[in-house]
Amino acid sequence: AQVHFAVNCASVGCPPLRSEVYAANKIDEQLADNLLLAFNTPRHLRIEDGTLYLSSLFDWYALDFTRQSGDILDFIKTHASEDIAVKLNGNLRVNYIEYDWRLNQPANFPEL
């Protein structure tokens, strides 16, 4: 499931581009880093007014996330920062963020 936040499809809706290549000797660290980075950008995850907004990747590949963790919220809690994880609960409504198909380039990620 983590690979969905590492494989890049060249659009803004994909995970942010890395400044380094993936390497076998540190792939687990790089995948964890990608998840933290994505979960801390409002393009991939945000909580507003009782609603959890998630990347469309969670909708499209829900089975991958639930297979790994049993539940999408559990997957996020496992891989998100503690600040985000403590805000997640079953009372949140879930909406999916409209996927942004613009070119994934640094200029389209001013927050990074």
KOLGU-4560 file (N, C-alpha, C; in nm, 3 decimals, padded with zeros to 5 digits):
<recs>
<n_xx: 00.082 n_yy: -00.120 n_zz: 00.000 ca_xx: 00.000 ca_yy: 00.000 ca_zz: 00.000 c_xx: 00.087 c_yy: 00.127 c_zz: 00.000 mol: A seq: 1 type: ALA>
<n_xx: 00.201 n_yy: 00.121 n_zz: 00.065 ca_xx: 00.287 ca_yy: 00.239 ca_zz: 00.071 c_xx: 00.335 c_yy: 00.283 c_zz: -00.066 mol: A seq: 2 type: GLN>
<n_xx: 00.343 n_yy: 00.189 n_zz: -00.157 ca_xx: 00.394 ca_yy: 00.220 ca_zz: -00.290 c_xx: 00.307 c_yy: 00.323 c_zz: -00.362 mol: A seq: 3 type: VAL>
<n_xx: 00.179 n_yy: 00.331 n_zz: -00.326 ca_xx: 00.091 ca_yy: 00.430 ca_zz: -00.390 c_xx: 00.134 c_yy: 00.574 c_zz: -00.359 mol: A seq: 4 type: HIS>
<n_xx: 00.211 n_yy: 00.590 n_zz: -00.252 ca_xx: 00.262 ca_yy: 00.723 ca_zz: -00.219 c_xx: 00.410 c_yy: 00.738 c_zz: -00.256 mol: A seq: 5 type: PHE>
<n_xx: 00.457 n_yy: 00.646 n_zz: -00.338 ca_xx: 00.594 ca_yy: 00.653 ca_zz: -00.387 c_xx: 00.599 c_yy: 00.654 c_zz: -00.539 mol: A seq: 6 type: ALA>
<n_xx: 00.516 n_yy: 00.571 n_zz: -00.601 ca_xx: 00.513 ca_yy: 00.567 ca_zz: -00.747 c_xx: 00.455 c_yy: 00.698 c_zz: -00.796 mol: A seq: 7 type: VAL>
<n_xx: 00.524 n_yy: 00.758 n_zz: -00.888 ca_xx: 00.482 ca_yy: 00.889 ca_zz: -00.933 c_xx: 00.423 c_yy: 00.884 c_zz: -01.072 mol: A seq: 8 type: ASN>
<n_xx: 00.309 n_yy: 00.947 n_zz: -01.088 ca_xx: 00.239 ca_yy: 00.946 ca_zz: -01.217 c_xx: 00.252 c_yy: 01.078 c_zz: -01.291 mol: A seq: 9 type: CYS>
<n_xx: 00.336 n_yy: 01.166 n_zz: -01.243 ca_xx: 00.365 ca_yy: 01.295 ca_zz: -01.307 c_xx: 00.253 c_yy: 01.397 c_zz: -01.296 mol: A seq: 10 type: ALA>
<n_xx: 00.161 n_yy: 01.378 n_zz: -01.201 ca_xx: 00.059 ca_yy: 01.480 ca_zz: -01.178 c_xx: 00.067 c_yy: 01.528 c_zz: -01.034 mol: A seq: 11 type: SER>
<n_xx: 00.011 n_yy: 01.644 n_zz: -01.008 ca_xx: 00.015 ca_yy: 01.704 ca_zz: -00.874 c_xx: -00.056 c_yy: 01.615 c_zz: -00.772 mol: A seq: 12 type: VAL>
<n_xx: -00.157 n_yy: 01.542 n_zz: -00.814 ca_xx: -00.229 ca_yy: 01.453 ca_zz: -00.724 c_xx: -00.146 c_yy: 01.337 c_zz: -00.674 mol: A seq: 13 type: GLY>
<n_xx: -00.037 n_yy: 01.309 n_zz: -00.742 ca_xx: 00.056 ca_yy: 01.204 ca_zz: -00.699 c_xx: 00.139 c_yy: 01.254 c_zz: -00.581 mol: A seq: 14 type: CYS>
<n_xx: 00.214 n_yy: 01.164 n_zz: -00.520 ca_xx: 00.304 ca_yy: 01.207 ca_zz: -00.412 c_xx: 00.403 c_yy: 01.312 c_zz: -00.463 mol: A seq: 15 type: PRO>
<n_xx: 00.449 n_yy: 01.400 n_zz: -00.376 ca_xx: 00.551 ca_yy: 01.498 ca_zz: -00.418 c_xx: 00.675 c_yy: 01.427 c_zz: -00.471 mol: A seq: 16 type: PRO>
<n_xx: 00.738 n_yy: 01.488 n_zz: -00.567 ca_xx: 00.861 ca_yy: 01.432 ca_zz: -00.624 c_xx: 00.972 c_yy: 01.432 c_zz: -00.520 mol: A seq: 17 type: LEU>
<n_xx: 01.049 n_yy: 01.326 n_zz: -00.517 ca_xx: 01.165 ca_yy: 01.316 ca_zz: -00.427 c_xx: 01.285 c_yy: 01.379 c_zz: -00.494 mol: A seq: 18 type: ARG>
<n_xx: 01.378 n_yy: 01.425 n_zz: -00.413 ca_xx: 01.502 ca_yy: 01.482 ca_zz: -00.467 c_xx: 01.611 c_yy: 01.377 c_zz: -00.478 mol: A seq: 19 type: SER>
<n_xx: 01.578 n_yy: 01.251 n_zz: -00.451 ca_xx: 01.674 ca_yy: 01.143 ca_zz: -00.460 c_xx: 01.606 c_yy: 01.019 c_zz: -00.519 mol: A seq: 20 type: GLU>
<n_xx: 01.685 n_yy: 00.927 n_zz: -00.571 ca_xx: 01.630 ca_yy: 00.804 ca_zz: -00.625 c_xx: 01.606 c_yy: 00.705 c_zz: -00.511 mol: A seq: 21 type: VAL>
<n_xx: 01.516 n_yy: 00.611 n_zz: -00.535 ca_xx: 01.493 ca_yy: 00.506 ca_zz: -00.437 c_xx: 01.612 c_yy: 00.410 c_zz: -00.440 mol: A seq: 22 type: TYR>
<n_xx: 01.652 n_yy: 00.366 n_zz: -00.322 ca_xx: 01.766 ca_yy: 00.276 ca_zz: -00.310 c_xx: 01.727 c_yy: 00.157 c_zz: -00.222 mol: A seq: 23 type: ALA>
<n_xx: 01.768 n_yy: 00.039 n_zz: -00.262 ca_xx: 01.731 ca_yy: -00.084 ca_zz: -00.192 c_xx: 01.769 c_yy: -00.081 c_zz: -00.045 mol: A seq: 24 type: ALA>
<n_xx: 01.882 n_yy: -00.022 n_zz: -00.014 ca_xx: 01.930 ca_yy: -00.024 ca_zz: 00.125 c_xx: 01.855 c_yy: 00.073 c_zz: 00.217 mol: A seq: 25 type: ASN>
<n_xx: 01.768 n_yy: 00.158 n_zz: 00.160 ca_xx: 01.692 ca_yy: 00.248 ca_zz: 00.246 c_xx: 01.548 c_yy: 00.268 c_zz: 00.197 mol: A seq: 26 type: LYS>
<n_xx: 01.496 n_yy: 00.172 n_zz: 00.123 ca_xx: 01.363 ca_yy: 00.185 ca_zz: 00.066 c_xx: 01.255 c_yy: 00.198 c_zz: 00.173 mol: A seq: 27 type: ILE>
<n_xx: 01.265 n_yy: 00.124 n_zz: 00.282 ca_xx: 01.162 ca_yy: 00.133 ca_zz: 00.388 c_xx: 01.159 c_yy: 00.274 c_zz: 00.447 mol: A seq: 28 type: ASP>
<n_xx: 01.277 n_yy: 00.329 n_zz: 00.471 ca_xx: 01.286 ca_yy: 00.467 ca_zz: 00.523 c_xx: 01.229 c_yy: 00.567 c_zz: 00.422 mol: A seq: 29 type: GLU>
<n_xx: 01.259 n_yy: 00.549 n_zz: 00.297 ca_xx: 01.211 ca_yy: 00.641 ca_zz: 00.193 c_xx: 01.058 c_yy: 00.632 c_zz: 00.179 mol: A seq: 30 type: GLN>
<n_xx: 01.003 n_yy: 00.512 n_zz: 00.185 ca_xx: 00.858 ca_yy: 00.496 ca_zz: 00.175 c_xx: 00.789 c_yy: 00.562 c_zz: 00.295 mol: A seq: 31 type: LEU>
<n_xx: 00.844 n_yy: 00.541 n_zz: 00.414 ca_xx: 00.787 ca_yy: 00.604 ca_zz: 00.534 c_xx: 00.795 c_yy: 00.756 c_zz: 00.524 mol: A seq: 32 type: ALA>
<n_xx: 00.905 n_yy: 00.806 n_zz: 00.473 ca_xx: 00.923 ca_yy: 00.950 ca_zz: 00.455 c_xx: 00.821 c_yy: 01.006 c_zz: 00.355 mol: A seq: 33 type: ASP>
<n_xx: 00.798 n_yy: 00.934 n_zz: 00.247 ca_xx: 00.698 ca_yy: 00.978 ca_zz: 00.148 c_xx: 00.559 c_yy: 00.988 c_zz: 00.209 mol: A seq: 34 type: ASN>
<n_xx: 00.524 n_yy: 00.889 n_zz: 00.290 ca_xx: 00.392 ca_yy: 00.892 ca_zz: 00.353 c_xx: 00.380 c_yy: 01.011 c_zz: 00.447 mol: A seq: 35 type: LEU>
<n_xx: 00.481 n_yy: 01.035 n_zz: 00.529 ca_xx: 00.477 ca_yy: 01.151 ca_zz: 00.618 c_xx: 00.463 c_yy: 01.281 c_zz: 00.540 mol: A seq: 36 type: LEU>
<n_xx: 00.541 n_yy: 01.292 n_zz: 00.435 ca_xx: 00.536 ca_yy: 01.412 ca_zz: 00.353 c_xx: 00.398 c_yy: 01.431 c_zz: 00.291 mol: A seq: 37 type: LEU>
<n_xx: 00.345 n_yy: 01.326 n_zz: 00.231 ca_xx: 00.213 ca_yy: 01.335 ca_zz: 00.168 c_xx: 00.104 c_yy: 01.365 c_zz: 00.271 mol: A seq: 38 type: ALA>
<n_xx: 00.109 n_yy: 01.297 n_zz: 00.386 ca_xx: 00.006 ca_yy: 01.317 ca_zz: 00.488 c_xx: 00.013 c_yy: 01.454 c_zz: 00.552 mol: A seq: 39 type: PHE>
<n_xx: 00.121 n_yy: 01.525 n_zz: 00.532 ca_xx: 00.133 ca_yy: 01.661 ca_zz: 00.587 c_xx: 00.112 c_yy: 01.768 c_zz: 00.481 mol: A seq: 40 type: ASN>
<n_xx: 00.058 n_yy: 01.729 n_zz: 00.366 ca_xx: 00.021 ca_yy: 01.827 ca_zz: 00.264 c_xx: -00.130 c_yy: 01.822 c_zz: 00.247 mol: A seq: 41 type: THR>
<n_xx: -00.195 n_yy: 01.936 n_zz: 00.244 ca_xx: -00.342 ca_yy: 01.938 ca_zz: 00.231 c_xx: -00.390 c_yy: 01.882 c_zz: 00.098 mol: A seq: 42 type: PRO>
<n_xx: -00.301 n_yy: 01.859 n_zz: 00.005 ca_xx: -00.340 ca_yy: 01.798 ca_zz: -00.123 c_xx: -00.368 c_yy: 01.650 c_zz: -00.107 mol: A seq: 43 type: ARG>
<n_xx: -00.320 n_yy: 01.590 n_zz: 00.002 ca_xx: -00.334 ca_yy: 01.445 ca_zz: 00.021 c_xx: -00.413 c_yy: 01.408 c_zz: 00.145 mol: A seq: 44 type: HIS>
<n_xx: -00.413 n_yy: 01.494 n_zz: 00.245 ca_xx: -00.486 ca_yy: 01.465 ca_zz: 00.369 c_xx: -00.504 c_yy: 01.594 c_zz: 00.446 mol: A seq: 45 type: LEU>
<n_xx: -00.627 n_yy: 01.618 n_zz: 00.489 ca_xx: -00.653 ca_yy: 01.732 ca_zz: 00.578 c_xx: -00.782 c_yy: 01.706 c_zz: 00.654 mol: A seq: 46 type: ARG>
<n_xx: -00.796 n_yy: 01.770 n_zz: 00.767 ca_xx: -00.916 ca_yy: 01.759 ca_zz: 00.850 c_xx: -00.972 c_yy: 01.899 c_zz: 00.867 mol: A seq: 47 type: ILE>
<n_xx: -01.099 n_yy: 01.915 n_zz: 00.828 ca_xx: -01.166 ca_yy: 02.045 ca_zz: 00.839 c_xx: -01.310 c_yy: 02.023 c_zz: 00.882 mol: A seq: 48 type: GLU>
<n_xx: -01.351 n_yy: 02.089 n_zz: 00.988 ca_xx: -01.491 ca_yy: 02.089 ca_zz: 01.031 c_xx: -01.553 c_yy: 01.949 c_zz: 01.038 mol: A seq: 49 type: ASP>
<n_xx: -01.484 n_yy: 01.858 n_zz: 01.102 ca_xx: -01.538 ca_yy: 01.723 ca_zz: 01.121 c_xx: -01.531 c_yy: 01.634 c_zz: 00.998 mol: A seq: 50 type: GLY>
<n_xx: -01.459 n_yy: 01.677 n_zz: 00.896 ca_xx: -01.446 ca_yy: 01.597 ca_zz: 00.774 c_xx: -01.298 c_yy: 01.567 c_zz: 00.748 mol: A seq: 51 type: THR>
<n_xx: -01.271 n_yy: 01.443 n_zz: 00.719 ca_xx: -01.138 ca_yy: 01.399 ca_zz: 00.680 c_xx: -01.134 c_yy: 01.395 c_zz: 00.528 mol: A seq: 52 type: LEU>
<n_xx: -01.052 n_yy: 01.479 n_zz: 00.471 ca_xx: -01.035 ca_yy: 01.483 ca_zz: 00.326 c_xx: -00.911 c_yy: 01.401 c_zz: 00.292 mol: A seq: 53 type: TYR>
<n_xx: -00.930 n_yy: 01.302 n_zz: 00.206 ca_xx: -00.822 ca_yy: 01.212 ca_zz: 00.170 c_xx: -00.794 c_yy: 01.217 c_zz: 00.021 mol: A seq: 54 type: LEU>
<n_xx: -00.671 n_yy: 01.190 n_zz: -00.015 ca_xx: -00.633 ca_yy: 01.175 ca_zz: -00.154 c_xx: -00.723 c_yy: 01.071 c_zz: -00.220 mol: A seq: 55 type: SER>
<n_xx: -00.755 n_yy: 01.093 n_zz: -00.345 ca_xx: -00.833 ca_yy: 00.994 ca_zz: -00.422 c_xx: -00.762 c_yy: 00.860 c_zz: -00.428 mol: A seq: 56 type: SER>
<n_xx: -00.631 n_yy: 00.857 n_zz: -00.403 ca_xx: -00.558 ca_yy: 00.730 ca_zz: -00.400 c_xx: -00.621 c_yy: 00.634 c_zz: -00.299 mol: A seq: 57 type: LEU>
<n_xx: -00.673 n_yy: 00.688 n_zz: -00.188 ca_xx: -00.736 ca_yy: 00.604 ca_zz: -00.087 c_xx: -00.867 c_yy: 00.545 c_zz: -00.136 mol: A seq: 58 type: PHE>
<n_xx: -00.934 n_yy: 00.614 n_zz: -00.225 ca_xx: -01.057 ca_yy: 00.565 ca_zz: -00.283 c_xx: -01.026 c_yy: 00.460 c_zz: -00.390 mol: A seq: 59 type: ASP>
<n_xx: -00.937 n_yy: 00.494 n_zz: -00.480 ca_xx: -00.905 ca_yy: 00.407 ca_zz: -00.592 c_xx: -00.839 c_yy: 00.275 c_zz: -00.549 mol: A seq: 60 type: TRP>
<n_xx: -00.757 n_yy: 00.281 n_zz: -00.445 ca_xx: -00.680 ca_yy: 00.164 ca_zz: -00.402 c_xx: -00.716 c_yy: 00.122 c_zz: -00.260 mol: A seq: 61 type: TYR>
<n_xx: -00.841 n_yy: 00.142 n_zz: -00.221 ca_xx: -00.885 ca_yy: 00.114 ca_zz: -00.084 c_xx: -00.851 c_yy: -00.028 c_zz: -00.040 mol: A seq: 62 type: ALA>
<n_xx: -00.868 n_yy: -00.124 n_zz: -00.128 ca_xx: -00.841 ca_yy: -00.263 ca_zz: -00.092 c_xx: -00.696 c_yy: -00.284 c_zz: -00.051 mol: A seq: 63 type: LEU>
<n_xx: -00.603 n_yy: -00.216 n_zz: -00.115 ca_xx: -00.461 ca_yy: -00.229 ca_zz: -00.078 c_xx: -00.437 c_yy: -00.178 c_zz: 00.064 mol: A seq: 64 type: ASP>
<n_xx: -00.500 n_yy: -00.066 n_zz: 00.098 ca_xx: -00.479 ca_yy: -00.009 ca_zz: 00.232 c_xx: -00.547 c_yy: -00.093 c_zz: 00.339 mol: A seq: 65 type: PHE>
<n_xx: -00.667 n_yy: -00.144 n_zz: 00.309 ca_xx: -00.737 ca_yy: -00.224 ca_zz: 00.409 c_xx: -00.674 c_yy: -00.362 c_zz: 00.424 mol: A seq: 66 type: THR>
<n_xx: -00.618 n_yy: -00.416 n_zz: 00.318 ca_xx: -00.547 ca_yy: -00.544 ca_zz: 00.328 c_xx: -00.427 c_yy: -00.532 c_zz: 00.421 mol: A seq: 67 type: ARG>
<n_xx: -00.357 n_yy: -00.420 n_zz: 00.412 ca_xx: -00.237 ca_yy: -00.403 ca_zz: 00.493 c_xx: -00.270 c_yy: -00.374 c_zz: 00.638 mol: A seq: 68 type: GLN>
<n_xx: -00.372 n_yy: -00.290 n_zz: 00.662 ca_xx: -00.396 ca_yy: -00.243 ca_zz: 00.798 c_xx: -00.535 c_yy: -00.273 c_zz: 00.851 mol: A seq: 69 type: SER>
<n_xx: -00.623 n_yy: -00.330 n_zz: 00.769 ca_xx: -00.757 ca_yy: -00.361 ca_zz: 00.814 c_xx: -00.855 c_yy: -00.247 c_zz: 00.794 mol: A seq: 70 type: GLY>
<n_xx: -00.803 n_yy: -00.125 n_zz: 00.791 ca_xx: -00.888 ca_yy: -00.007 ca_zz: 00.783 c_xx: -00.801 c_yy: 00.109 c_zz: 00.733 mol: A seq: 71 type: ASP>
<n_xx: -00.858 n_yy: 00.195 n_zz: 00.653 ca_xx: -00.781 ca_yy: 00.308 ca_zz: 00.600 c_xx: -00.735 c_yy: 00.400 c_zz: 00.713 mol: A seq: 72 type: ILE>
<n_xx: -00.821 n_yy: 00.425 n_zz: 00.812 ca_xx: -00.779 ca_yy: 00.511 ca_zz: 00.924 c_xx: -00.663 c_yy: 00.448 c_zz: 00.999 mol: A seq: 73 type: LEU>
<n_xx: -00.665 n_yy: 00.317 n_zz: 01.017 ca_xx: -00.554 ca_yy: 00.251 ca_zz: 01.085 c_xx: -00.425 c_yy: 00.264 c_zz: 01.005 mol: A seq: 74 type: ASP>
<n_xx: -00.435 n_yy: 00.254 n_zz: 00.873 ca_xx: -00.317 ca_yy: 00.272 ca_zz: 00.788 c_xx: -00.261 c_yy: 00.412 c_zz: 00.808 mol: A seq: 75 type: PHE>
<n_xx: -00.347 n_yy: 00.512 n_zz: 00.804 ca_xx: -00.302 ca_yy: 00.650 ca_zz: 00.820 c_xx: -00.241 c_yy: 00.672 c_zz: 00.957 mol: A seq: 76 type: ILE>
<n_xx: -00.308 n_yy: 00.624 n_zz: 01.061 ca_xx: -00.256 ca_yy: 00.640 ca_zz: 01.198 c_xx: -00.117 c_yy: 00.579 c_zz: 01.213 mol: A seq: 77 type: LYS>
<n_xx: -00.095 n_yy: 00.467 n_zz: 01.148 ca_xx: 00.034 ca_yy: 00.398 ca_zz: 01.156 c_xx: 00.145 c_yy: 00.478 c_zz: 01.090 mol: A seq: 78 type: THR>
<n_xx: 00.112 n_yy: 00.553 n_zz: 00.985 ca_xx: 00.215 ca_yy: 00.618 ca_zz: 00.905 c_xx: 00.217 c_yy: 00.770 c_zz: 00.914 mol: A seq: 79 type: HIS>
<n_xx: 00.119 n_yy: 00.829 n_zz: 00.979 ca_xx: 00.112 ca_yy: 00.976 ca_zz: 00.989 c_xx: 00.189 c_yy: 01.025 c_zz: 01.111 mol: A seq: 80 type: ALA>
<n_xx: 00.210 n_yy: 01.155 n_zz: 01.114 ca_xx: 00.270 ca_yy: 01.215 ca_zz: 01.233 c_xx: 00.172 c_yy: 01.202 c_zz: 01.349 mol: A seq: 81 type: SER>
<n_xx: 00.222 n_yy: 01.211 n_zz: 01.469 ca_xx: 00.135 ca_yy: 01.199 ca_zz: 01.586 c_xx: 00.030 c_yy: 01.310 c_zz: 01.589 mol: A seq: 82 type: GLU>
<n_xx: 00.066 n_yy: 01.430 n_zz: 01.542 ca_xx: -00.030 ca_yy: 01.541 ca_zz: 01.537 c_xx: -00.154 c_yy: 01.506 c_zz: 01.457 mol: A seq: 83 type: ASP>
<n_xx: -00.135 n_yy: 01.435 n_zz: 01.348 ca_xx: -00.248 ca_yy: 01.396 ca_zz: 01.263 c_xx: -00.316 c_yy: 01.273 c_zz: 01.322 mol: A seq: 84 type: ILE>
<n_xx: -00.240 n_yy: 01.175 n_zz: 01.363 ca_xx: -00.296 ca_yy: 01.049 ca_zz: 01.413 c_xx: -00.393 c_yy: 01.071 c_zz: 01.529 mol: A seq: 85 type: ALA>
<n_xx: -00.364 n_yy: 01.163 n_zz: 01.619 ca_xx: -00.452 ca_yy: 01.184 ca_zz: 01.735 c_xx: -00.585 c_yy: 01.249 c_zz: 01.695 mol: A seq: 86 type: VAL>
<n_xx: -00.592 n_yy: 01.310 n_zz: 01.579 ca_xx: -00.715 ca_yy: 01.375 ca_zz: 01.533 c_xx: -00.809 c_yy: 01.279 c_zz: 01.461 mol: A seq: 87 type: LYS>
<n_xx: -00.759 n_yy: 01.161 n_zz: 01.428 ca_xx: -00.839 ca_yy: 01.066 ca_zz: 01.350 c_xx: -00.928 c_yy: 00.984 c_zz: 01.442 mol: A seq: 88 type: LEU>
<n_xx: -01.055 n_yy: 00.982 n_zz: 01.410 ca_xx: -01.150 ca_yy: 00.900 ca_zz: 01.486 c_xx: -01.266 c_yy: 00.861 c_zz: 01.395 mol: A seq: 89 type: ASN>
<n_xx: -01.345 n_yy: 00.770 n_zz: 01.442 ca_xx: -01.457 ca_yy: 00.719 ca_zz: 01.363 c_xx: -01.569 c_yy: 00.819 c_zz: 01.343 mol: A seq: 90 type: GLY>
<n_xx: -01.564 n_yy: 00.933 n_zz: 01.410 ca_xx: -01.671 ca_yy: 01.033 ca_zz: 01.396 c_xx: -01.650 c_yy: 01.125 c_zz: 01.277 mol: A seq: 91 type: ASN>
<n_xx: -01.536 n_yy: 01.117 n_zz: 01.213 ca_xx: -01.508 ca_yy: 01.204 ca_zz: 01.099 c_xx: -01.579 c_yy: 01.154 c_zz: 00.974 mol: A seq: 92 type: LEU>
<n_xx: -01.640 n_yy: 01.246 n_zz: 00.902 ca_xx: -01.691 ca_yy: 01.212 ca_zz: 00.769 c_xx: -01.570 c_yy: 01.203 c_zz: 00.677 mol: A seq: 93 type: ARG>
<n_xx: -01.577 n_yy: 01.122 n_zz: 00.575 ca_xx: -01.466 ca_yy: 01.108 ca_zz: 00.480 c_xx: -01.511 c_yy: 01.157 c_zz: 00.343 mol: A seq: 94 type: VAL>
<n_xx: -01.433 n_yy: 01.247 n_zz: 00.288 ca_xx: -01.451 ca_yy: 01.292 ca_zz: 00.150 c_xx: -01.317 c_yy: 01.276 c_zz: 00.080 mol: A seq: 95 type: ASN>
<n_xx: -01.323 n_yy: 01.256 n_zz: -00.050 ca_xx: -01.201 ca_yy: 01.241 ca_zz: -00.127 c_xx: -01.170 c_yy: 01.370 c_zz: -00.203 mol: A seq: 96 type: TYR>
<n_xx: -01.046 n_yy: 01.408 n_zz: -00.199 ca_xx: -00.999 ca_yy: 01.530 ca_zz: -00.264 c_xx: -00.997 c_yy: 01.508 c_zz: -00.415 mol: A seq: 97 type: ILE>
<n_xx: -01.050 n_yy: 01.603 n_zz: -00.488 ca_xx: -01.048 ca_yy: 01.591 ca_zz: -00.634 c_xx: -00.903 c_yy: 01.582 c_zz: -00.680 mol: A seq: 98 type: GLU>
<n_xx: -00.876 n_yy: 01.484 n_zz: -00.762 ca_xx: -00.740 ca_yy: 01.459 ca_zz: -00.807 c_xx: -00.694 c_yy: 01.572 c_zz: -00.898 mol: A seq: 99 type: TYR>
<n_xx: -00.574 n_yy: 01.618 n_zz: -00.875 ca_xx: -00.516 ca_yy: 01.729 ca_zz: -00.952 c_xx: -00.424 c_yy: 01.671 c_zz: -01.058 mol: A seq: 100 type: ASP>
<n_xx: -00.464 n_yy: 01.682 n_zz: -01.184 ca_xx: -00.389 ca_yy: 01.621 ca_zz: -01.294 c_xx: -00.285 c_yy: 01.714 c_zz: -01.355 mol: A seq: 101 type: TRP>
<n_xx: -00.264 n_yy: 01.834 n_zz: -01.295 ca_xx: -00.158 ca_yy: 01.922 ca_zz: -01.347 c_xx: -00.023 c_yy: 01.855 c_zz: -01.330 mol: A seq: 102 type: ARG>
<n_xx: 00.076 n_yy: 01.904 n_zz: -01.404 ca_xx: 00.210 ca_yy: 01.847 ca_zz: -01.401 c_xx: 00.272 c_yy: 01.855 c_zz: -01.262 mol: A seq: 103 type: LEU>
<n_xx: 00.325 n_yy: 01.743 n_zz: -01.215 ca_xx: 00.391 ca_yy: 01.734 ca_zz: -01.085 c_xx: 00.532 c_yy: 01.792 c_zz: -01.100 mol: A seq: 104 type: ASN>
<n_xx: 00.545 n_yy: 01.916 n_zz: -01.062 ca_xx: 00.674 ca_yy: 01.984 ca_zz: -01.068 c_xx: 00.684 c_yy: 02.075 c_zz: -00.947 mol: A seq: 105 type: GLN>
<n_xx: 00.804 n_yy: 02.110 n_zz: -00.904 ca_xx: 00.821 ca_yy: 02.190 ca_zz: -00.783 c_xx: 00.737 c_yy: 02.317 c_zz: -00.780 mol: A seq: 106 type: PRO>
<n_xx: 00.720 n_yy: 02.383 n_zz: -00.891 ca_xx: 00.644 ca_yy: 02.509 ca_zz: -00.895 c_xx: 00.498 c_yy: 02.488 c_zz: -00.854 mol: A seq: 107 type: ALA>
<n_xx: 00.446 n_yy: 02.368 n_zz: -00.868 ca_xx: 00.308 ca_yy: 02.339 ca_zz: -00.829 c_xx: 00.295 c_yy: 02.293 c_zz: -00.684 mol: A seq: 108 type: ASN>
<n_xx: 00.405 n_yy: 02.296 n_zz: -00.610 ca_xx: 00.406 ca_yy: 02.261 ca_zz: -00.469 c_xx: 00.472 c_yy: 02.372 c_zz: -00.387 mol: A seq: 109 type: PHE>
<n_xx: 00.415 n_yy: 02.492 n_zz: -00.386 ca_xx: 00.480 ca_yy: 02.601 ca_zz: -00.313 c_xx: 00.495 c_yy: 02.575 c_zz: -00.164 mol: A seq: 110 type: PRO>
<n_xx: 00.409 n_yy: 02.488 n_zz: -00.106 ca_xx: 00.419 ca_yy: 02.459 ca_zz: 00.038 c_xx: 00.540 c_yy: 02.376 c_zz: 00.073 mol: A seq: 111 type: GLU>
<n_xx: 00.604 n_yy: 02.315 n_zz: -00.026 ca_xx: 00.722 ca_yy: 02.233 ca_zz: 00.000 c_xx: 00.844 c_yy: 02.314 c_zz: -00.028 mol: A seq: 112 type: LEU>
</recs>
